[in-house]
């Protein structure tokens, strides 16, 4: 999504010509919309509805690793809610208007729509390759979106929240933003001529005077503060919630929400004024409403909306977007999940440094599940994370190939499980009261696996996916330790007591694997499917409600006991060789014997 430009009233010597329309005071606090009888009825009716979005991605360049990370996070939450029985909608898409698109299309010798369609297809291809199971892919060039934006603008206009003003200030064409004087510095161009540049981006700026439309953002400052203070989970993680609160205690100037059509043709015209174009960021933010069915059929979805965004667009989603929604009389998002960025060698990815990671190429190198697992296992929402190919290979080999894959292979191997069934559990071998052949560490493992779904649920809900995967990985290690501790391959199956104990060890291990496979479905859907199919777990037995761990230990029947295992489809996750994991490392060659 494009970054909006902020028009600072103090920085750009504004002169307002207010439109002669009565200004209505801001609407009541709509984050308390549960008090509305109509919406309360909707809430009761659709309390199992869930709506998750990614940002829509700007089509000025090919997809990068951060785009895939946003999509995988949202996809994980979507799949998790489906497992819980929710009716979930998941939207992603592309942001296709703006001056930079207009200029890029001209440079490429293409009309803007053709240019946008080509890049948008790249995003679709990446998401398809990585099993991103979106239910709606929105493009801002679609007619349904134009109609939603025009309606949204008209609502704000009719409430007196948009007015026309004249202003002048420093403008960066490349950044598509006006800047305050404090954001501008002196520099020399390639010919040694003195120019003004943006201190943040380094791009050249020019003094520009223009007339356009403004949104009364300043009128919503107190309501936004009340919303955030009254909803401490509205922006997650906590550090980003605090950042927004800090911004709201500073000046909150009004926003420019249009550009002169003479400069920006590639966009949606302002309703009733063909000389102005609705600015790209207001256009883009409304995409979330478009997908929900705005303006006529959005109630089911909009009251349960959740956004996944990168930290660089936090201000626009946590201040500007809620202000627009308040102005339009619409509920605010339930949660804004914020994630940090990926670096390479501690540096931001950039073409000039040659360190941009191609997510499609890496998903082919490490598999789609491999990249999904790595991003979610290593990505920490509140701090930047560093990417290397070697790190990916080491993690996937350790946790998917060796630990999880090794456990499955060991427990389903014909040598240990010649009947190829889900064997029986013997309560005498592993009684609920300590005794039998089980030891203290075994009871500790059972307790950890029993509690695991609740732990994973807690972390999935707050988008701390890496913590959920840490907990799953720790339990996989405990189960491997359990099998290794009792060495069932050394026991004599001709001895009835040993045979019951071997079956019990395998039964418990397969139950652990079933829990891990079920919990991992939102993370690694193909690998989980392979694992659960090998265990003979049917599709209708893979929901969150089916997470009843070790029923026989609780004195209940186990539907899997005695069931034939699924066919052996090979290694669960193939180990990655170092030379495949890091193509940039030269292959070592043997020295000549001469």
N, C-alpha and C positions, 0 to 999 in steps of 0.2 A: 504494500500500500504506500502511496506517496505521502511524504511529509507535508503537512499544511504550512502555510506561511502565516505568521502572526503579525497583525498590524498593531504596533504599539503606539498608542495615542501620544505619549510623551516624546517618543523618539523620532517621529516622522512629520512633525509640524502639521498636524491635521487641521483641516478646516471643514467642519461638517455643515452640510445643508440638509437639515432634517426634513424628511417627507412629512407632509401635513396629514398624518394619520394618527389618530389617538393611540398613545402607547399604553398597552394593558400591562398591569403588573404581572410578574411571573406566576405561574400556576401553583397550586398547593403541592407539597412534597409528594411526588408520585411514587417514590420508592416504598411508600406505605400503602401501596395500591390494594393490599388485601382487604382494606376496609370497604372497598367497593363491592356491593352485593353481586353485581353482574360478573365481575372478574373472580370473586370468591366462588361463585357457582362453577365458573370455568376451571378454577383450580381444583375443585373437588372432582370434577368430571375428568380432567386430564392430568391428575397428579402423577401419572406415570409417563408424562411427556418429558423429553429432554432435547435441548437444542444447543449444539456446539459448533463454533465457527473457527476457522483460521482467518488471519488477515487475507484480503485479496491481494495478490502479488503483482507488482508493477512490471509491465512488459517491456521495460527498457533494456533488459539483458536476460540471458539464459538463467534457468534455475540454479541456485547454489545450495550449499549444505544447510544454511539457516532456514531456507524455504522448506526443505524436506523435514527438518527438525520440527518446525511448527506443525506441519501436516501430520507427522507421525504422532506427536503429542495429542492432537485433537482426535486422530483416528483411534488411538489407544482408549481415550475416554469414551468415545462413541461405542466401540466394541464392548467395553466393560459394561456400559449401561444396557446394551442389548442382552448381554449374559444375565443381567439382573431382571430382565423382563420389561425394560422400558421401551416405549415407542420413541426411538431416537432419530433426530434429523441432524445431519452433519454437512455443513456447507464449506466450500472453498471456491477459489476462482481467481480471476485476473482483473486488475485495475488498468483500464485501457485509454483513459483520456488524459489530456494535459499537453503542455507546450513541448516537453522533452520528447514525447511520442510523436508529436507533429513534426518536430525537427528531425528525429531519427528516421521517420518514414521518408521524409524528403531526401535525406542523405542516402537512403537505400534505394531511392528511385521507385518507391511503392506508394500507393495510396494508404492512408493511415489504417483503415480497417483490414486490408490485406496484410500489412505489417503486423498488426496486433494478433490476427488469427494465427500467423505462423509461430509467434512466440508462445501464445496461449496453448497451442498444440504441444509444445515442448513440456510445459507444466503438466498437461494431461498425461503425456507419455511417461514422465517421471513418476507421477502418482500411481498410474496403472502398474508400472513395473515394480513399485514398492508396496503394492496391496493397500493403497489408501482407499478405504471403502466409503467415500463421500456419497451422500444421497442427492446433492445438488451442486452443480458447478456453475457459478454465476460469472457472467462477463458484463462489464459496465456498458458495453455497446449494445446490449439487448434492449428490445423495445419495452419489455416488462419493467426493466430497471429505470429506463427514462421516465416512464409513467409514474413510478414510485417516487423518483426524485422530484419531479414537477409537483406532485401532490404534497410532498413533504415541505418543499419550498413555500408553496402557497399557504399551508397551515401557519408557518412561521411568519410569513408576510401579513396575513390577515390578523394575526395577534399583535402586530406592531413591533415584532422582534427583529425585523430587518428594515434598515433605512439606507438611504443613499448619502454618500459623503465624498468630499474631494480631499485628496491628500497628496503629499509628495514625500519621497524618501529614497534611500539606497535600495536598489533592486538587483538581485542576482538571477540572470536568465537560466543558468545551469541548475541552480538550486530551486528555481521557481518560487522565490520568497523575497519579501521585503525585510530589511534588516534595520535594527536600531543602530545609532551612531557608535555605540560601544562595541558592536559586533563587526565594525569595519576598520581596516587598517591600510597603511601605505605599502606599496610594492612596486617593482619594476617589471615591465613586460619583456618579451624576448628581444625587443629592439632598444631596451634601456629606458623606455619612456615610463614616467611615473603614472601609476594607476591606483585605483582603490580596489581592495579585495575583501572578501569575507574572511574573517579571522578563523572561522571554524572550518570552512571547506577549501579556502585558498582561491576560490573562483572570483573572477572579475565582477565588480558591481558597477552600476551606473545610476546616476540621479534621475529619478523618474517622477513625473506628476501624473496622477490619474484619478478618474472619478469612477467609483463602483459602489457595490452594496456592502453594508456592514451588519454583523449580527451582534445583538446586545449581550455579549458574554458576561460583561461586568455585572449585569443584573442578577446573575445566578450564583455569585460567589458564596453567599451565606447558605443557600440551599445545598450546594455541593459539599460544603464543609459539614453541614448537619448529616447529609447522607453518609459520608465516609466515617464520621465519628459514631454514627448510629449503626453502622454495618462494618465492623472491623475485618470481616472476611470478604468484603466486596472486591478488594484488590489483593491478590496473593502472588508471591510471598510477602511477608510483613515489611521487608525493607522497601518494597515498591509502594506499599500503602502509605508508609511514612513519607516517601518522596512526594507523593501527590499532595498529602496534607501540607507539606512545606511549601509547595508551589501555591497552594490556595491561600496561604497566609501572606503572599506577596501581591503586588498589583496584578489585576486580571483585566487587561485592556480588551476592548471590543475587537472582533475579528473581521477581516475582509473575506467575503464569501463569493466574490465574482471577479472576473477580469474582462477588460474591454475586448469585444469580439474582433477588433482590428488586430489584436495581438494573439488571441487564442481562439482559433476557429474549431479546433478539435475538442469538442465538449458539448454539453447540453446547454442550450440557450436559456437564459433567465425567462421564466414565463412572463409574457407581456412586454419584454424589452429585448428585441433582437440584437441590440448593440452590446449586450453583456452576456458572458458565458459563466455558468455556475462553476466555481473553482473545483479542481479535481478532488480535493480531500473531502469536501462536503458531499459531493457526488459519490465518492467511494464508500464513505461510512454508511450511507443509506443502503448499501448492498445487503446488510444483515436483515433489514426490514423487508427488502424485496423478496428474499428467499422465504421469509416467514409468511409472505402472502399479503403484505401491505399494499394498498390501504384498506382492503375490505375483509381479508381472511387471515389476519395475523395473530388473533388472540390466543389460539391454542399454543402457538410456539413462542410468541414474544415474551410472555411472562416467565419463561424458563430459559431465557437466552444466556449463554456463557461464551465468552470470547477467549481464545488463545492468541497471544500477541508477543512480539519481541519487545525488549525493553526500550528500543529506540523510538517506538511509537506509543509509548505509555501516556504521555501528556494528551495526545490527541484522542485516545480512547477513554481515559479516566477523567478528563476535564471537559474537552470540547464536545465529545459525543454525548455524555450524560446531560450537558447543558442543552444541546439540541433536543434531546428526548424530553427533558423537562418542559422546554418551550412548546413542543408539539403535543404535550399532554400524554406521553407514553411512559410505561414502566421502564425503570433502569435495568441494566443487565444484572443477573444474579451474581455472577462472579466474573472478574477479569483476571485470567491466569496469565502471568507474565513470565517469560523465560529470558535468559541471557544469551550471549553470542558464542560462536565457535571461532577459535583462533588457530593459527598454524605457527608453531614455534614461538608462541606468545605474541604473535603479531596479527593484526586484522588482515583478513584475506583481501587481496587486491590484484588486479591484472598487472599493474606495474611491478609488483614484487614477484609475480609469477607463482603465487602460492594458493591460488584458488582451487578448491577441491570440487571436482565434478561429481555430484551425487549419483548421477545415472551410471557413470563409469564404475564408481565404487560399489554400487549395488550389484553390478554384474560381477565384479571381482570377489566380493565377500558374500554374495547372495542378498536378496531383499530382506530376509529374516535377519541375516547377520548385521546389516546396516541398521535395521530397526532396533535390534537388541543393543548394539553398541551405543547408538544415540540416546536411548532411554536409560541405559545402565550408567553411562558416564555423564550425561547431561544433568547439570545441577541448576535449577531455575534461577537461583539468586546470585550466581557468579559465573563468569565466563569459563569455558572449558577448551582445552587444547586438543587438536586432532593430529594424529599421525597414523599412517597405515600400519606401522609396527604395533602400535597400541591396540588397534582393532584386531589384528591377527592373534595377539597374545590373549586378549580377553575372550574371544570366541573359542579359541582352542581350549582354554582352561575351563570355561563355564558351560559352553554348549556341547563341544565335542567330547571332552574328557569327563567332566563331572556328571552332567546330565545324560549325555549319550552313553558314556561308559556304564552308568548305573542301569539304564534300560537294557543295554546289550548283555550285561552280566545276568540280569534277572530273567531274561527271556531266552537265553542261550539254551539249545537242546541239551547240552551237557549238564546243566543245573536244573532245567525244566523240561525233561524228556517228553512229558505228556502234552506240552504246549497248552497249558490251561492256567486259569486264575486259581491257584490251589487253595485248599481249605485252611482255615485258621483254627488252631487248637488252644482253647482257653486254659487248659492245664499247663501247656508249655509257656504261655504268657498270661498269667492270671492278673486280674485287676489289682489284687493285693500283691505286694512284692513277693516273689518266689518263683517257682518253676525254673526255667533256664534263662530267663531274662535278668539283666543286671540294671543297676541304677541308671546308667547312661541311656539304656534303651527306653526307660520310662520318661526320661528327660526329652528324648527325641519325639516320642509320641505326643507329649504335651506341647512341644514347639510346633509340630505339624498341625495339631488340632487348633491351635490359636492362629495359625498362619493366615487363613482367609480374612479374619477380622483385621489383622495387621496390614495385609495387602489392600483391603478395602479402604482403610483409613488413608493410606498413602496415595492410592489412585484418586480418591476424592479431592485431595489437595494438590494434585499434580506433582507430587514428589515420587515420580515413578522409580527413580533410582533407589529410593529407600525400600520400595516394595521388592525390587529385584535383589537388593542386598539381603533382605529377609528370606526370599525364596532360595537364593544361592546358599545361604547359611544352612537352611534345612536340607538341601540336596547333599551338602557335605556331611551333615549328621547321618543321613540315610546311608551314604557310602561308608561312613565309619561303622554303622550298625552291621552292615553286611561283612565288612572286612574284619570286624571284631569276632564274629561268630563263624567265619570261614565255612559256609555250608557245603562247599565243594569237597571238604575233607570228611564230611559225615557219611555214615554208611546207610544208604536207603534200604538195605535189607533188614536193618534193625527198625522195628515199628516205631519206637520212641524217637529215634533219630529222624526217621522219615517225617513224622508229624512236626518235628522242630524245623526241619528244612522247609517244609510246606508253609509253616507259619512265618518263617523269615522271608520267604518269597512273597507270600500274601501281603505282609506288612509293607514290603518294599514296593510292590505293585500299587498298593493303595496310596503310598506316598507319591509315586510317580503320577498316579491319576490326579491327585490334588495339584501337583506342580503343573502338569499339562493343562488342566482346566484354568488355573490362574494365569498361565502364560499366554492364553489365546489372544488377548488384546495386544500382546507384545510381538510374538512370533507365530502368526496364525498357521503358516504352513508346517513348521516344526511341531507345533502343538497337535495339529491334526494327524501328523505322522505318528507321534507318540501315542495319542489316545486310540488311534485305529489299531496300532500294534497290541494295545491292551484289550482290544475288543469292546471299547466303550462306544456306544452308538451315539449319533448326533444329538438325539433328544436327551441324552444323559450327560451333557457337557455344560449345562447351565450353572449359574451361581447356586441355585436351589439344590443342585445335585451334589454339592460339596459336603457330603456326610462322610467324614473320615472314619474308617475302620469300624463299621457298624457292628461287626462280630465281637469286637472288644467291649462294646456297649451292651452286649447281649441281644442284639437285633440281627435280623437276616441281612445278608449281603447279596445284592442282585448279581454281583459279578462272580461270586464263588462258584467254582466248577465250570465256568464259561470258557470256551475255547478262545485262545488268543487270536488276534488278527494275523494276517499273513506277514511274513518278514519282508519288509520292503527295503532292507539294507541299513546302512549306517544312518543314524539319526541326523547328525551334522558332521560333515567331512572336515577333517583337520586342514588348516590352511598352511601351506608351505611358505617359509619366509620369502622366497624369491617371487612368489605370487602376491604376497602381502605388501611388498614394497617394490614396485616396479622401478623406482628411481635408483635403487641400490644396484651397482654393477655386480654381475655374477662373478664369483671367484673362479679362476681357472687354475688348473694344476701347473706347477712350474715344469719346465722342460727338464728331462733327465740329463740332457747334454751339458 
